[in-house]
Amino acid sequence: MTLDRSIFLFAGVMVLLSVALTLWVSPSFMWLTVFIGANLIQSSFTGFCPAARLFKALGIKAGCAFQ
């Protein structure tokens, strides 16, 4: 699995998890969903993604989006 696909998988899982936590635990978890969305938006403009740096440090090979 490449870094690109890992980031997409991680973002999708985090969005679904945050929505589930919002529904079943506390409405305050909506802020996690907002944070994830804001992070996705800023990474599209800047090219900087903290999760990409972490996954790269773990040894996941780069794809074409995060080089």
MOLINRA-V650010 format. One line per field, one symbol per residue. phi: phi as a letter, one per 20 degrees, with the letter a starting at -180 (. if undefined). A space follows every 10 residues. Layout:
phi = ???
This chain:
phi = .efgffffff ffffffffff fffddbfffg ffffffffff ffffeenecg fffffffenf ffdeedd
